[in-house]
Amino acid sequence: MIELIAIKIVKIEVPEIIQYGLQDAVILDCDYTYGNNTSGLVVKWFFRNKARPVYQWIVSQKPQDMGILRGRVDLAYRASSDPLKMHRALRIVKPDTDISGDYTCVVSTFMEEDSRTKQMIVFGKTIKTRIIEHLEYLVTLIRKHKSPTKLLEEIDIPPLQKNIQLGGPLHLMSKIEGLKYLMKNPQLVSAVLEIW
């Protein structure tokens, strides 16, 4: 008696957590085994719910991206040289926070189906990260203008807050000194965050 090998997902690889802006692309992979009967072999990826796929690859056809991932998947990416597995994975370009959630890979033939789900979280920048990123720009502006008054005209902080928020000689500070100054003067931090 010959034992038939069923379609079976053996490994699903989805990054658990990534930070927005640090990676150009992220790969979600769904490796599987298959038997002799591969008629109707299809790989589908679903996002958050199983109502509509966001990716579909029917063997011998070109893969398709749909829904929230339309235009965001590298459809030329190949996860394998095996013609029955080559487009099993998603390579999502420029992942953003709106694609956080559960991803379900479904592999099926006319006779059978298997599925696995994993969650991916794409988190945004923290306030601290935003402050550090914009501190250099703020210090550059202050050095350029030398005068807090001219700087305030350019960045347009509301008039009643101007004297309070840029009272110190930031134009003479290094990045580290500037960061320390921001930490000691939270009202300036809030101004920086309002500007950007």
C-alpha positions as CSV (number, residue, x, y, z in Angstrom):
1,M,0.0,0.0,0.0
2,I,1.4,3.4,-1.0
3,E,1.1,6.1,1.6
4,L,0.1,9.5,0.2
5,I,1.8,12.6,1.5
6,A,-0.7,15.3,2.2
7,I,-0.2,19.0,1.8
8,K,1.4,20.1,5.0
9,I,2.8,23.4,6.1
10,V,6.1,22.6,7.9
11,K,7.2,26.1,8.8
12,I,5.8,29.6,8.8
13,E,8.2,32.4,9.2
14,V,6.8,35.8,10.1
15,P,8.8,38.5,11.9
16,E,7.2,39.0,15.3
17,I,8.1,42.7,15.6
18,I,9.8,45.2,13.4
19,Q,10.3,48.9,13.6
20,Y,8.9,51.2,10.9
21,G,11.6,52.7,8.7
22,L,14.4,50.4,9.6
23,Q,13.9,47.8,6.9
24,D,13.4,48.2,3.1
25,A,11.4,45.0,3.0
26,V,10.2,42.1,5.1
27,I,9.7,38.5,4.1
28,L,6.8,36.2,5.3
29,D,7.5,32.6,4.3
30,C,5.3,29.6,4.3
31,D,7.2,26.3,3.6
32,Y,5.2,23.1,2.9
33,T,5.5,19.6,1.7
34,Y,3.3,18.1,-1.0
35,G,2.5,14.7,-2.4
36,N,2.0,13.3,-5.9
37,N,-1.4,14.9,-6.5
38,T,-0.7,18.7,-6.8
39,S,-3.7,19.5,-9.0
40,G,-5.0,22.9,-8.2
41,L,-2.1,23.9,-5.9
42,V,-2.7,27.4,-4.6
43,V,-0.9,29.5,-1.9
44,K,-2.9,32.3,-0.3
45,W,-2.0,34.7,2.4
46,F,-4.8,36.4,4.5
47,F,-4.5,39.5,6.6
48,R,-6.4,39.8,9.9
49,N,-9.4,37.7,8.7
50,K,-9.9,35.0,6.2
51,A,-12.6,36.7,4.1
52,R,-10.3,38.0,1.3
53,P,-6.7,37.1,0.5
54,V,-4.0,39.8,0.2
55,Y,-1.8,37.5,-1.9
56,Q,-2.5,34.5,-4.1
57,W,-0.3,32.3,-6.2
58,I,-1.7,29.6,-8.4
59,V,1.1,27.3,-9.6
60,S,2.0,28.0,-13.3
61,Q,0.5,31.6,-13.0
62,K,1.9,34.9,-11.9
63,P,1.3,35.8,-8.2
64,Q,-1.2,38.5,-7.3
65,D,-1.2,41.1,-4.5
66,M,-4.6,42.4,-3.4
67,G,-6.3,44.5,-0.8
68,I,-4.0,46.3,1.7
69,L,-0.9,44.8,0.1
70,R,-1.7,45.8,-3.5
71,G,1.4,47.4,-4.9
72,R,3.4,46.6,-1.8
73,V,4.6,43.1,-2.6
74,D,7.6,42.2,-4.7
75,L,5.9,39.8,-7.1
76,A,9.2,38.8,-8.7
77,Y,10.6,37.4,-5.4
78,R,11.2,33.7,-5.3
79,A,11.6,31.8,-2.1
80,S,12.6,28.5,-3.7
81,S,13.8,27.1,-7.0
82,D,11.1,24.4,-6.7
83,P,8.4,25.3,-9.3
84,L,5.7,24.2,-6.9
85,K,7.1,26.4,-4.1
86,M,8.8,29.4,-5.7
87,H,6.2,32.1,-5.0
88,R,5.1,30.8,-1.6
89,A,6.5,33.8,0.3
90,L,5.6,37.4,0.6
91,R,8.2,40.1,0.3
92,I,6.5,43.2,1.5
93,V,8.3,46.4,0.4
94,K,8.5,49.4,2.9
95,P,6.4,47.8,5.7
96,D,4.3,50.4,7.5
97,T,2.4,50.3,10.8
98,D,-0.9,49.7,9.0
99,I,0.1,46.2,8.1
100,S,0.4,45.0,11.7
101,G,-1.7,42.0,12.5
102,D,-2.3,38.3,12.0
103,Y,-1.1,36.7,8.7
104,T,-2.5,33.3,7.7
105,C,-0.9,31.2,5.0
106,V,-3.3,28.7,3.3
107,V,-1.9,26.0,1.0
108,S,-4.4,23.9,-0.8
109,T,-5.0,21.6,-3.7
110,F,-8.4,20.3,-5.1
111,M,-8.2,17.5,-2.5
112,E,-6.7,19.1,0.7
113,E,-5.7,22.2,2.6
114,D,-3.5,23.3,5.5
115,S,-3.1,26.7,7.2
116,R,-1.0,28.4,9.8
117,T,-1.2,31.9,11.4
118,K,1.4,34.2,12.9
119,Q,1.3,37.8,14.0
120,M,3.5,40.6,12.9
121,I,3.7,44.0,14.6
122,V,5.2,47.0,12.9
123,F,5.7,49.7,15.5
124,G,6.2,53.4,14.9
125,K,8.8,55.7,16.2
126,T,8.9,56.5,19.9
127,I,8.8,60.1,21.2
128,K,12.4,59.7,22.2
129,T,13.4,58.6,18.7
130,R,11.5,61.4,17.1
131,I,13.2,64.0,19.4
132,I,16.7,62.6,18.7
133,E,16.0,62.6,14.9
134,H,14.8,66.2,14.9
135,L,17.3,67.6,17.4
136,E,20.0,67.8,14.7
137,Y,17.7,69.7,12.4
138,L,16.6,72.0,15.2
139,V,20.2,72.8,16.2
140,T,21.1,73.4,12.5
141,L,18.3,75.9,12.2
142,I,19.4,77.7,15.4
143,R,23.0,77.8,14.3
144,K,21.9,79.1,10.9
145,H,19.9,82.0,12.3
146,K,22.1,82.6,15.4
147,S,19.2,84.6,16.8
148,P,16.3,82.8,18.5
149,T,13.9,85.6,17.3
150,K,14.7,84.9,13.6
151,L,14.4,81.2,14.1
152,L,11.0,81.6,15.8
153,E,9.8,83.5,12.8
154,E,10.7,80.6,10.5
155,I,9.3,77.7,12.6
156,D,6.2,79.7,13.7
157,I,5.7,78.7,17.3
158,P,2.6,80.4,18.8
159,P,3.7,83.9,20.1
160,L,2.8,83.4,23.8
161,Q,5.1,80.4,24.0
162,K,8.1,81.8,22.1
163,N,10.0,83.3,25.0
164,I,9.5,80.3,27.2
165,Q,10.3,77.6,24.7
166,L,13.6,78.8,23.2
167,G,15.1,80.8,26.1
168,G,18.5,79.0,26.1
169,P,21.5,79.4,23.8
170,L,20.9,76.2,21.8
171,H,22.9,77.5,18.9
172,L,26.1,77.1,21.0
173,M,25.3,73.5,22.0
174,S,26.5,70.1,20.6
175,K,23.9,67.4,19.9
176,I,24.5,65.8,23.3
177,E,24.2,69.1,25.1
178,G,21.1,69.9,23.1
179,L,19.5,66.7,24.0
180,K,20.3,67.2,27.7
181,Y,18.8,70.7,27.4
182,L,15.6,69.3,25.8
183,M,15.3,66.7,28.6
184,K,15.6,69.5,31.3
185,N,13.1,71.7,29.4
186,P,10.1,69.6,28.6
187,Q,8.2,72.6,27.2
188,L,10.7,72.8,24.4
189,V,10.3,69.1,23.8
190,S,6.6,69.6,23.2
191,A,7.4,72.5,20.9
192,V,9.7,70.2,18.8
193,L,7.0,67.6,18.6
194,E,4.4,70.1,17.5
195,I,6.7,71.4,14.7
196,W,7.2,68.0,13.3
